Amino acid sequence: MGNPASDTPGPVSETADGIQIEILVQPRASRTGLVGLHGGRLKISVTQAPESGKANLAILAFLAKCLRVPKSNCSLLRGHTSRMKTVLAAGISPREAHVRLGLEPNDSHH
């Protein structure tokens, strides 16, 4: 869709307020963790159920830990009641986010 030379590929994009991460949530999983890419989104499994926003809180806390930013830097922009969510993370560059989330294309795992 976008120009690869100017856009960061994948689920992470830069905004004026930080970065946006497009995620797909798998609630009630056996463990919380990064599953990988799924349809251009970062798939994250969480053990919490979606009721009362528990899964949303778990996702924000997990992403903050992965990105090594304070929990207060992460907020849910869209998808409060959906499995497809958009998270805003402040205080980190798209490049750092890719590295910390294991999405870096130059990573030795690929």
Backbone atoms as SQL, in Angstrom:
CREATE TABLE atoms (id INTEGER PRIMARY KEY, chain TEXT, resi INTEGER, resn TEXT, atom TEXT, x REAL, y REAL, z REAL);
INSERT INTO atoms VALUES
  (1, 'A', 1, 'MET', 'N', 0.824, -1.194, 0.000),
  (2, 'A', 1, 'MET', 'CA', 0.000, 0.000, 0.000),
  (3, 'A', 1, 'MET', 'C', 0.868, 1.258, 0.000),
  (4, 'A', 2, 'GLY', 'N', 1.732, 1.416, 1.022),
  (5, 'A', 2, 'GLY', 'CA', 2.572, 2.597, 1.114),
  (6, 'A', 2, 'GLY', 'C', 3.888, 2.387, 0.403),
  (7, 'A', 3, 'ASN', 'N', 4.649, 3.438, 0.320),
  (8, 'A', 3, 'ASN', 'CA', 5.965, 3.368, -0.285),
  (9, 'A', 3, 'ASN', 'C', 6.934, 2.756, 0.717),
  (10, 'A', 4, 'PRO', 'N', 7.555, 1.613, 0.410),
  (11, 'A', 4, 'PRO', 'CA', 8.451, 0.956, 1.370),
  (12, 'A', 4, 'PRO', 'C', 9.633, 1.825, 1.783),
  (13, 'A', 5, 'ALA', 'N', 10.014, 2.769, 0.930),
  (14, 'A', 5, 'ALA', 'CA', 11.149, 3.622, 1.267),
  (15, 'A', 5, 'ALA', 'C', 10.815, 4.597, 2.393),
  (16, 'A', 6, 'SER', 'N', 9.534, 4.971, 2.537),
  (17, 'A', 6, 'SER', 'CA', 9.184, 5.941, 3.560),
  (18, 'A', 6, 'SER', 'C', 8.383, 5.332, 4.711),
  (19, 'A', 7, 'ASP', 'N', 7.734, 4.200, 4.483),
  (20, 'A', 7, 'ASP', 'CA', 6.926, 3.574, 5.530),
  (21, 'A', 7, 'ASP', 'C', 7.711, 2.449, 6.192),
  (22, 'A', 8, 'THR', 'N', 7.494, 2.294, 7.489),
  (23, 'A', 8, 'THR', 'CA', 8.066, 1.158, 8.181),
  (24, 'A', 8, 'THR', 'C', 7.174, -0.036, 7.877),
  (25, 'A', 9, 'PRO', 'N', 7.725, -1.137, 7.365),
  (26, 'A', 9, 'PRO', 'CA', 6.879, -2.276, 7.030),
  (27, 'A', 9, 'PRO', 'C', 6.305, -2.948, 8.279),
  (28, 'A', 10, 'GLY', 'N', 5.154, -3.581, 8.104),
  (29, 'A', 10, 'GLY', 'CA', 4.603, -4.345, 9.204),
  (30, 'A', 10, 'GLY', 'C', 3.598, -3.576, 10.032),
  (31, 'A', 11, 'PRO', 'N', 3.373, -4.058, 11.257),
  (32, 'A', 11, 'PRO', 'CA', 2.296, -3.532, 12.090),
  (33, 'A', 11, 'PRO', 'C', 2.623, -2.232, 12.818),
  (34, 'A', 12, 'VAL', 'N', 3.848, -1.736, 12.700),
  (35, 'A', 12, 'VAL', 'CA', 4.269, -0.540, 13.441),
  (36, 'A', 12, 'VAL', 'C', 4.333, 0.655, 12.501),
  (37, 'A', 13, 'SER', 'N', 3.709, 1.769, 12.893),
  (38, 'A', 13, 'SER', 'CA', 3.791, 2.995, 12.101),
  (39, 'A', 13, 'SER', 'C', 4.050, 4.180, 13.024),
  (40, 'A', 14, 'GLU', 'N', 4.689, 5.189, 12.463),
  (41, 'A', 14, 'GLU', 'CA', 5.042, 6.369, 13.250),
  (42, 'A', 14, 'GLU', 'C', 3.914, 7.386, 13.211),
  (43, 'A', 15, 'THR', 'N', 3.661, 8.036, 14.348),
  (44, 'A', 15, 'THR', 'CA', 2.668, 9.111, 14.423),
  (45, 'A', 15, 'THR', 'C', 3.320, 10.294, 15.127),
  (46, 'A', 16, 'ALA', 'N', 2.601, 11.398, 15.183),
  (47, 'A', 16, 'ALA', 'CA', 3.118, 12.580, 15.872),
  (48, 'A', 16, 'ALA', 'C', 3.291, 12.322, 17.369),
  (49, 'A', 17, 'ASP', 'N', 2.507, 11.400, 17.910),
  (50, 'A', 17, 'ASP', 'CA', 2.538, 11.129, 19.354),
  (51, 'A', 17, 'ASP', 'C', 3.428, 9.950, 19.744),
  (52, 'A', 18, 'GLY', 'N', 4.005, 9.261, 18.783),
  (53, 'A', 18, 'GLY', 'CA', 4.809, 8.072, 19.080),
  (54, 'A', 18, 'GLY', 'C', 4.659, 7.065, 17.962),
  (55, 'A', 19, 'ILE', 'N', 4.381, 5.826, 18.310),
  (56, 'A', 19, 'ILE', 'CA', 4.150, 4.809, 17.288),
  (57, 'A', 19, 'ILE', 'C', 2.800, 4.148, 17.516),
  (58, 'A', 20, 'GLN', 'N', 2.209, 3.693, 16.435),
  (59, 'A', 20, 'GLN', 'CA', 0.983, 2.908, 16.511),
  (60, 'A', 20, 'GLN', 'C', 1.339, 1.478, 16.167),
  (61, 'A', 21, 'ILE', 'N', 0.782, 0.540, 16.926),
  (62, 'A', 21, 'ILE', 'CA', 1.005, -0.878, 16.656),
  (63, 'A', 21, 'ILE', 'C', -0.355, -1.522, 16.431),
  (64, 'A', 22, 'GLU', 'N', -0.506, -2.129, 15.264),
  (65, 'A', 22, 'GLU', 'CA', -1.742, -2.840, 14.935),
  (66, 'A', 22, 'GLU', 'C', -1.585, -4.257, 15.474),
  (67, 'A', 23, 'ILE', 'N', -2.499, -4.672, 16.348),
  (68, 'A', 23, 'ILE', 'CA', -2.375, -5.994, 16.951),
  (69, 'A', 23, 'ILE', 'C', -3.654, -6.807, 16.801),
  (70, 'A', 24, 'LEU', 'N', -3.484, -8.105, 16.876),
  (71, 'A', 24, 'LEU', 'CA', -4.582, -9.059, 16.915),
  (72, 'A', 24, 'LEU', 'C', -4.415, -9.827, 18.215),
  (73, 'A', 25, 'VAL', 'N', -5.471, -9.877, 19.007),
  (74, 'A', 25, 'VAL', 'CA', -5.393, -10.468, 20.337),
  (75, 'A', 25, 'VAL', 'C', -6.014, -11.867, 20.356),
  (76, 'A', 26, 'GLN', 'N', -5.336, -12.761, 21.030),
  (77, 'A', 26, 'GLN', 'CA', -5.878, -14.095, 21.284),
  (78, 'A', 26, 'GLN', 'C', -6.076, -14.206, 22.793),
  (79, 'A', 27, 'PRO', 'N', -7.303, -13.930, 23.276),
  (80, 'A', 27, 'PRO', 'CA', -7.544, -14.005, 24.720),
  (81, 'A', 27, 'PRO', 'C', -7.663, -15.450, 25.199),
  (82, 'A', 28, 'ARG', 'N', -7.597, -15.618, 26.506),
  (83, 'A', 28, 'ARG', 'CA', -7.739, -16.927, 27.160),
  (84, 'A', 28, 'ARG', 'C', -6.733, -17.948, 26.643),
  (85, 'A', 29, 'ALA', 'N', -5.536, -17.491, 26.304),
  (86, 'A', 29, 'ALA', 'CA', -4.485, -18.400, 25.828),
  (87, 'A', 29, 'ALA', 'C', -3.821, -19.073, 27.025),
  (88, 'A', 30, 'SER', 'N', -3.033, -20.107, 26.759),
  (89, 'A', 30, 'SER', 'CA', -2.356, -20.799, 27.855),
  (90, 'A', 30, 'SER', 'C', -1.237, -19.954, 28.439),
  (91, 'A', 31, 'ARG', 'N', -0.691, -19.014, 27.620),
  (92, 'A', 31, 'ARG', 'CA', 0.334, -18.122, 28.145),
  (93, 'A', 31, 'ARG', 'C', 0.286, -16.800, 27.388),
  (94, 'A', 32, 'THR', 'N', 0.843, -15.768, 28.017),
  (95, 'A', 32, 'THR', 'CA', 0.919, -14.458, 27.385),
  (96, 'A', 32, 'THR', 'C', 2.224, -14.385, 26.596),
  (97, 'A', 33, 'GLY', 'N', 2.146, -13.931, 25.349),
  (98, 'A', 33, 'GLY', 'CA', 3.365, -13.812, 24.557),
  (99, 'A', 33, 'GLY', 'C', 3.100, -13.332, 23.148),
  (100, 'A', 34, 'LEU', 'N', 4.192, -13.058, 22.437),
  (101, 'A', 34, 'LEU', 'CA', 4.111, -12.680, 21.036),
  (102, 'A', 34, 'LEU', 'C', 3.962, -13.950, 20.218),
  (103, 'A', 35, 'VAL', 'N', 2.953, -13.999, 19.367),
  (104, 'A', 35, 'VAL', 'CA', 2.731, -15.168, 18.527),
  (105, 'A', 35, 'VAL', 'C', 3.439, -14.994, 17.185),
  (106, 'A', 36, 'GLY', 'N', 3.411, -13.770, 16.657),
  (107, 'A', 36, 'GLY', 'CA', 4.025, -13.490, 15.359),
  (108, 'A', 36, 'GLY', 'C', 3.135, -12.570, 14.555),
  (109, 'A', 37, 'LEU', 'N', 3.393, -12.494, 13.256),
  (110, 'A', 37, 'LEU', 'CA', 2.594, -11.631, 12.393),
  (111, 'A', 37, 'LEU', 'C', 1.416, -12.420, 11.836),
  (112, 'A', 38, 'HIS', 'N', 0.273, -11.769, 11.773),
  (113, 'A', 38, 'HIS', 'CA', -0.940, -12.395, 11.256),
  (114, 'A', 38, 'HIS', 'C', -1.730, -11.346, 10.501),
  (115, 'A', 39, 'GLY', 'N', -1.767, -11.443, 9.181),
  (116, 'A', 39, 'GLY', 'CA', -2.511, -10.474, 8.381),
  (117, 'A', 39, 'GLY', 'C', -2.031, -9.048, 8.548),
  (118, 'A', 40, 'GLY', 'N', -0.731, -8.851, 8.685),
  (119, 'A', 40, 'GLY', 'CA', -0.178, -7.509, 8.838),
  (120, 'A', 40, 'GLY', 'C', -0.275, -6.951, 10.247),
  (121, 'A', 41, 'ARG', 'N', -0.786, -7.739, 11.168),
  (122, 'A', 41, 'ARG', 'CA', -0.887, -7.319, 12.569),
  (123, 'A', 41, 'ARG', 'C', 0.023, -8.178, 13.421),
  (124, 'A', 42, 'LEU', 'N', 0.429, -7.625, 14.558),
  (125, 'A', 42, 'LEU', 'CA', 1.221, -8.370, 15.526),
  (126, 'A', 42, 'LEU', 'C', 0.256, -9.157, 16.398),
  (127, 'A', 43, 'LYS', 'N', 0.342, -10.482, 16.353),
  (128, 'A', 43, 'LYS', 'CA', -0.569, -11.307, 17.141),
  (129, 'A', 43, 'LYS', 'C', 0.031, -11.532, 18.522),
  (130, 'A', 44, 'ILE', 'N', -0.780, -11.245, 19.540),
  (131, 'A', 44, 'ILE', 'CA', -0.365, -11.387, 20.933),
  (132, 'A', 44, 'ILE', 'C', -1.384, -12.256, 21.648),
  (133, 'A', 45, 'SER', 'N', -0.899, -13.262, 22.353),
  (134, 'A', 45, 'SER', 'CA', -1.793, -14.085, 23.162),
  (135, 'A', 45, 'SER', 'C', -1.707, -13.611, 24.606),
  (136, 'A', 46, 'VAL', 'N', -2.867, -13.603, 25.279),
  (137, 'A', 46, 'VAL', 'CA', -2.925, -13.243, 26.699),
  (138, 'A', 46, 'VAL', 'C', -3.766, -14.278, 27.431),
  (139, 'A', 47, 'THR', 'N', -3.418, -14.535, 28.673),
  (140, 'A', 47, 'THR', 'CA', -4.155, -15.525, 29.457),
  (141, 'A', 47, 'THR', 'C', -5.491, -14.980, 29.948),
  (142, 'A', 48, 'GLN', 'N', -5.617, -13.667, 30.043),
  (143, 'A', 48, 'GLN', 'CA', -6.825, -13.055, 30.576),
  (144, 'A', 48, 'GLN', 'C', -7.993, -13.162, 29.597),
  (145, 'A', 49, 'ALA', 'N', -9.199, -13.180, 30.155),
  (146, 'A', 49, 'ALA', 'CA', -10.418, -13.145, 29.356),
  (147, 'A', 49, 'ALA', 'C', -10.721, -11.696, 28.980),
  (148, 'A', 50, 'PRO', 'N', -11.481, -11.495, 27.904),
  (149, 'A', 50, 'PRO', 'CA', -11.759, -10.116, 27.486),
  (150, 'A', 50, 'PRO', 'C', -12.732, -9.362, 28.386),
  (151, 'A', 51, 'GLU', 'N', -13.396, -10.019, 29.305),
  (152, 'A', 51, 'GLU', 'CA', -14.381, -9.346, 30.158),
  (153, 'A', 51, 'GLU', 'C', -13.746, -8.245, 31.015),
  (154, 'A', 52, 'SER', 'N', -14.479, -7.186, 31.200),
  (155, 'A', 52, 'SER', 'CA', -14.092, -6.056, 32.063),
  (156, 'A', 52, 'SER', 'C', -12.768, -5.410, 31.663),
  (157, 'A', 53, 'GLY', 'N', -12.382, -5.557, 30.408),
  (158, 'A', 53, 'GLY', 'CA', -11.149, -4.927, 29.939),
  (159, 'A', 53, 'GLY', 'C', -9.874, -5.563, 30.446),
  (160, 'A', 54, 'LYS', 'N', -9.967, -6.757, 31.060),
  (161, 'A', 54, 'LYS', 'CA', -8.771, -7.392, 31.625),
  (162, 'A', 54, 'LYS', 'C', -7.737, -7.727, 30.553),
  (163, 'A', 55, 'ALA', 'N', -8.194, -8.231, 29.408),
  (164, 'A', 55, 'ALA', 'CA', -7.261, -8.561, 28.333),
  (165, 'A', 55, 'ALA', 'C', -6.588, -7.293, 27.798),
  (166, 'A', 56, 'ASN', 'N', -7.349, -6.194, 27.700),
  (167, 'A', 56, 'ASN', 'CA', -6.774, -4.928, 27.229),
  (168, 'A', 56, 'ASN', 'C', -5.651, -4.463, 28.154),
  (169, 'A', 57, 'LEU', 'N', -5.894, -4.519, 29.450),
  (170, 'A', 57, 'LEU', 'CA', -4.867, -4.115, 30.420),
  (171, 'A', 57, 'LEU', 'C', -3.645, -5.014, 30.318),
  (172, 'A', 58, 'ALA', 'N', -3.873, -6.311, 30.133),
  (173, 'A', 58, 'ALA', 'CA', -2.764, -7.263, 30.019),
  (174, 'A', 58, 'ALA', 'C', -1.930, -6.970, 28.771),
  (175, 'A', 59, 'ILE', 'N', -2.601, -6.618, 27.681),
  (176, 'A', 59, 'ILE', 'CA', -1.884, -6.315, 26.436),
  (177, 'A', 59, 'ILE', 'C', -1.029, -5.066, 26.597),
  (178, 'A', 60, 'LEU', 'N', -1.595, -4.021, 27.188),
  (179, 'A', 60, 'LEU', 'CA', -0.832, -2.782, 27.382),
  (180, 'A', 60, 'LEU', 'C', 0.375, -3.020, 28.283),
  (181, 'A', 61, 'ALA', 'N', 0.190, -3.772, 29.349),
  (182, 'A', 61, 'ALA', 'CA', 1.302, -4.070, 30.259),
  (183, 'A', 61, 'ALA', 'C', 2.365, -4.906, 29.556),
  (184, 'A', 62, 'PHE', 'N', 1.931, -5.895, 28.783),
  (185, 'A', 62, 'PHE', 'CA', 2.873, -6.766, 28.069),
  (186, 'A', 62, 'PHE', 'C', 3.661, -5.982, 27.019),
  (187, 'A', 63, 'LEU', 'N', 2.965, -5.137, 26.240),
  (188, 'A', 63, 'LEU', 'CA', 3.666, -4.343, 25.226),
  (189, 'A', 63, 'LEU', 'C', 4.642, -3.362, 25.858),
  (190, 'A', 64, 'ALA', 'N', 4.242, -2.733, 26.959),
  (191, 'A', 64, 'ALA', 'CA', 5.147, -1.806, 27.649),
  (192, 'A', 64, 'ALA', 'C', 6.420, -2.529, 28.074),
  (193, 'A', 65, 'LYS', 'N', 6.260, -3.751, 28.585),
  (194, 'A', 65, 'LYS', 'CA', 7.421, -4.532, 29.014),
  (195, 'A', 65, 'LYS', 'C', 8.312, -4.882, 27.818),
  (196, 'A', 66, 'CYS', 'N', 7.699, -5.337, 26.720),
  (197, 'A', 66, 'CYS', 'CA', 8.461, -5.689, 25.512),
  (198, 'A', 66, 'CYS', 'C', 9.204, -4.488, 24.939),
  (199, 'A', 67, 'LEU', 'N', 8.514, -3.348, 24.915),
  (200, 'A', 67, 'LEU', 'CA', 9.088, -2.136, 24.325),
  (201, 'A', 67, 'LEU', 'C', 10.020, -1.404, 25.283),
  (202, 'A', 68, 'ARG', 'N', 9.989, -1.807, 26.546),
  (203, 'A', 68, 'ARG', 'CA', 10.797, -1.178, 27.595),
  (204, 'A', 68, 'ARG', 'C', 10.456, 0.303, 27.751),
  (205, 'A', 69, 'VAL', 'N', 9.146, 0.575, 27.806),
  (206, 'A', 69, 'VAL', 'CA', 8.652, 1.925, 28.081),
  (207, 'A', 69, 'VAL', 'C', 7.707, 1.831, 29.281),
  (208, 'A', 70, 'PRO', 'N', 7.484, 2.936, 29.996),
  (209, 'A', 70, 'PRO', 'CA', 6.536, 2.896, 31.121),
  (210, 'A', 70, 'PRO', 'C', 5.139, 2.514, 30.645),
  (211, 'A', 71, 'LYS', 'N', 4.391, 1.819, 31.497),
  (212, 'A', 71, 'LYS', 'CA', 3.016, 1.429, 31.148),
  (213, 'A', 71, 'LYS', 'C', 2.182, 2.647, 30.772),
  (214, 'A', 72, 'SER', 'N', 2.462, 3.774, 31.420),
  (215, 'A', 72, 'SER', 'CA', 1.697, 4.992, 31.140),
  (216, 'A', 72, 'SER', 'C', 1.938, 5.515, 29.720),
  (217, 'A', 73, 'ASN', 'N', 2.996, 5.034, 29.044),
  (218, 'A', 73, 'ASN', 'CA', 3.287, 5.440, 27.670),
  (219, 'A', 73, 'ASN', 'C', 2.446, 4.674, 26.648),
  (220, 'A', 74, 'CYS', 'N', 1.771, 3.609, 27.080),
  (221, 'A', 74, 'CYS', 'CA', 0.980, 2.789, 26.166),
  (222, 'A', 74, 'CYS', 'C', -0.509, 3.000, 26.417),
  (223, 'A', 75, 'SER', 'N', -1.248, 3.224, 25.335),
  (224, 'A', 75, 'SER', 'CA', -2.695, 3.395, 25.462),
  (225, 'A', 75, 'SER', 'C', -3.385, 2.756, 24.266),
  (226, 'A', 76, 'LEU', 'N', -4.622, 2.363, 24.483),
  (227, 'A', 76, 'LEU', 'CA', -5.425, 1.727, 23.454),
  (228, 'A', 76, 'LEU', 'C', -6.168, 2.803, 22.671),
  (229, 'A', 77, 'LEU', 'N', -5.889, 2.897, 21.373),
  (230, 'A', 77, 'LEU', 'CA', -6.547, 3.896, 20.529),
  (231, 'A', 77, 'LEU', 'C', -7.870, 3.377, 19.981),
  (232, 'A', 78, 'ARG', 'N', -7.841, 2.143, 19.460),
  (233, 'A', 78, 'ARG', 'CA', -9.027, 1.557, 18.837),
  (234, 'A', 78, 'ARG', 'C', -9.130, 0.092, 19.206),
  (235, 'A', 79, 'GLY', 'N', -10.368, -0.412, 19.165),
  (236, 'A', 79, 'GLY', 'CA', -10.577, -1.840, 19.353),
  (237, 'A', 79, 'GLY', 'C', -10.799, -2.275, 20.779),
  (238, 'A', 80, 'HIS', 'N', -11.398, -1.425, 21.591),
  (239, 'A', 80, 'HIS', 'CA', -11.614, -1.770, 23.003),
  (240, 'A', 80, 'HIS', 'C', -12.390, -3.066, 23.183),
  (241, 'A', 81, 'THR', 'N', -13.319, -3.352, 22.266),
  (242, 'A', 81, 'THR', 'CA', -14.123, -4.565, 22.398),
  (243, 'A', 81, 'THR', 'C', -13.893, -5.531, 21.236),
  (244, 'A', 82, 'SER', 'N', -12.839, -5.320, 20.487),
  (245, 'A', 82, 'SER', 'CA', -12.527, -6.150, 19.327),
  (246, 'A', 82, 'SER', 'C', -11.222, -6.901, 19.549),
  (247, 'A', 83, 'ARG', 'N', -11.014, -7.976, 18.792),
  (248, 'A', 83, 'ARG', 'CA', -9.724, -8.675, 18.847),
  (249, 'A', 83, 'ARG', 'C', -8.662, -7.899, 18.073),
  (250, 'A', 84, 'MET', 'N', -9.100, -7.029, 17.139),
  (251, 'A', 84, 'MET', 'CA', -8.171, -6.186, 16.389),
  (252, 'A', 84, 'MET', 'C', -8.079, -4.846, 17.089),
  (253, 'A', 85, 'LYS', 'N', -6.872, -4.513, 17.516),
  (254, 'A', 85, 'LYS', 'CA', -6.671, -3.305, 18.313),
  (255, 'A', 85, 'LYS', 'C', -5.537, -2.467, 17.738),
  (256, 'A', 86, 'THR', 'N', -5.567, -1.195, 18.060),
  (257, 'A', 86, 'THR', 'CA', -4.468, -0.286, 17.730),
  (258, 'A', 86, 'THR', 'C', -3.978, 0.322, 19.033),
  (259, 'A', 87, 'VAL', 'N', -2.686, 0.145, 19.294),
  (260, 'A', 87, 'VAL', 'CA', -2.075, 0.653, 20.524),
  (261, 'A', 87, 'VAL', 'C', -1.128, 1.793, 20.168),
  (262, 'A', 88, 'LEU', 'N', -1.167, 2.852, 20.961),
  (263, 'A', 88, 'LEU', 'CA', -0.227, 3.959, 20.826),
  (264, 'A', 88, 'LEU', 'C', 0.839, 3.799, 21.894),
  (265, 'A', 89, 'ALA', 'N', 2.104, 3.852, 21.481),
  (266, 'A', 89, 'ALA', 'CA', 3.224, 3.793, 22.425),
  (267, 'A', 89, 'ALA', 'C', 4.087, 5.033, 22.223),
  (268, 'A', 90, 'ALA', 'N', 4.293, 5.786, 23.290),
  (269, 'A', 90, 'ALA', 'CA', 5.102, 7.005, 23.228),
  (270, 'A', 90, 'ALA', 'C', 6.514, 6.712, 23.733),
  (271, 'A', 91, 'GLY', 'N', 7.466, 7.505, 23.262),
  (272, 'A', 91, 'GLY', 'CA', 8.824, 7.414, 23.784),
  (273, 'A', 91, 'GLY', 'C', 9.675, 6.331, 23.143),
  (274, 'A', 92, 'ILE', 'N', 9.288, 5.883, 21.943),
  (275, 'A', 92, 'ILE', 'CA', 10.069, 4.856, 21.254),
  (276, 'A', 92, 'ILE', 'C', 9.936, 5.067, 19.753),
  (277, 'A', 93, 'SER', 'N', 11.007, 4.808, 19.021),
  (278, 'A', 93, 'SER', 'CA', 10.979, 4.968, 17.566),
  (279, 'A', 93, 'SER', 'C', 10.479, 3.677, 16.917),
  (280, 'A', 94, 'PRO', 'N', 9.973, 3.781, 15.683),
  (281, 'A', 94, 'PRO', 'CA', 9.543, 2.562, 15.000),
  (282, 'A', 94, 'PRO', 'C', 10.676, 1.535, 14.885),
  (283, 'A', 95, 'ARG', 'N', 11.895, 2.008, 14.628),
  (284, 'A', 95, 'ARG', 'CA', 13.032, 1.093, 14.491),
  (285, 'A', 95, 'ARG', 'C', 13.285, 0.333, 15.796),
  (286, 'A', 96, 'GLU', 'N', 13.287, 1.062, 16.925),
  (287, 'A', 96, 'GLU', 'CA', 13.485, 0.410, 18.228),
  (288, 'A', 96, 'GLU', 'C', 12.360, -0.579, 18.518),
  (289, 'A', 97, 'ALA', 'N', 11.137, -0.197, 18.161),
  (290, 'A', 97, 'ALA', 'CA', 10.007, -1.098, 18.389),
  (291, 'A', 97, 'ALA', 'C', 10.180, -2.382, 17.599),
  (292, 'A', 98, 'HIS', 'N', 10.610, -2.267, 16.345),
  (293, 'A', 98, 'HIS', 'CA', 10.830, -3.464, 15.528),
  (294, 'A', 98, 'HIS', 'C', 11.870, -4.379, 16.157),
  (295, 'A', 99, 'VAL', 'N', 12.950, -3.785, 16.625),
  (296, 'A', 99, 'VAL', 'CA', 14.011, -4.578, 17.248),
  (297, 'A', 99, 'VAL', 'C', 13.501, -5.258, 18.516),
  (298, 'A', 100, 'ARG', 'N', 12.834, -4.492, 19.382),
  (299, 'A', 100, 'ARG', 'CA', 12.395, -5.017, 20.675),
  (300, 'A', 100, 'ARG', 'C', 11.259, -6.032, 20.552),
  (301, 'A', 101, 'LEU', 'N', 10.492, -5.940, 19.472),
  (302, 'A', 101, 'LEU', 'CA', 9.410, -6.899, 19.256),
  (303, 'A', 101, 'LEU', 'C', 9.855, -8.079, 18.393),
  (304, 'A', 102, 'GLY', 'N', 11.118, -8.064, 17.973),
  (305, 'A', 102, 'GLY', 'CA', 11.633, -9.158, 17.164),
  (306, 'A', 102, 'GLY', 'C', 11.135, -9.127, 15.738),
  (307, 'A', 103, 'LEU', 'N', 10.800, -7.932, 15.232),
  (308, 'A', 103, 'LEU', 'CA', 10.288, -7.801, 13.871),
  (309, 'A', 103, 'LEU', 'C', 11.335, -7.289, 12.914),
  (310, 'A', 104, 'GLU', 'N', 12.533, -7.091, 13.384),
  (311, 'A', 104, 'GLU', 'CA', 13.596, -6.512, 12.555),
  (312, 'A', 104, 'GLU', 'C', 13.933, -7.451, 11.413),
  (313, 'A', 105, 'PRO', 'N', 13.806, -6.995, 10.148),
  (314, 'A', 105, 'PRO', 'CA', 14.073, -7.878, 9.015),
  (315, 'A', 105, 'PRO', 'C', 15.525, -8.343, 8.938),
  (316, 'A', 106, 'ASN', 'N', 16.458, -7.566, 9.487),
  (317, 'A', 106, 'ASN', 'CA', 17.866, -7.962, 9.459),
  (318, 'A', 106, 'ASN', 'C', 18.231, -8.882, 10.602),
  (319, 'A', 107, 'ASP', 'N', 17.245, -9.279, 11.384),
  (320, 'A', 107, 'ASP', 'CA', 17.466, -10.171, 12.517),
  (321, 'A', 107, 'ASP', 'C', 18.026, -11.501, 12.035),
  (322, 'A', 108, 'SER', 'N', 18.907, -12.093, 12.799),
  (323, 'A', 108, 'SER', 'CA', 19.540, -13.344, 12.400),
  (324, 'A', 108, 'SER', 'C', 18.560, -14.518, 12.379),
  (325, 'A', 109, 'HIS', 'N', 17.366, -14.336, 12.950),
  (326, 'A', 109, 'HIS', 'CA', 16.372, -15.418, 12.960),
  (327, 'A', 109, 'HIS', 'C', 15.726, -15.608, 11.594),
  (328, 'A', 110, 'HIS', 'N', 15.872, -14.620, 10.695),
  (329, 'A', 110, 'HIS', 'CA', 15.174, -14.691, 9.413),
  (330, 'A', 110, 'HIS', 'C', 16.086, -15.158, 8.320);
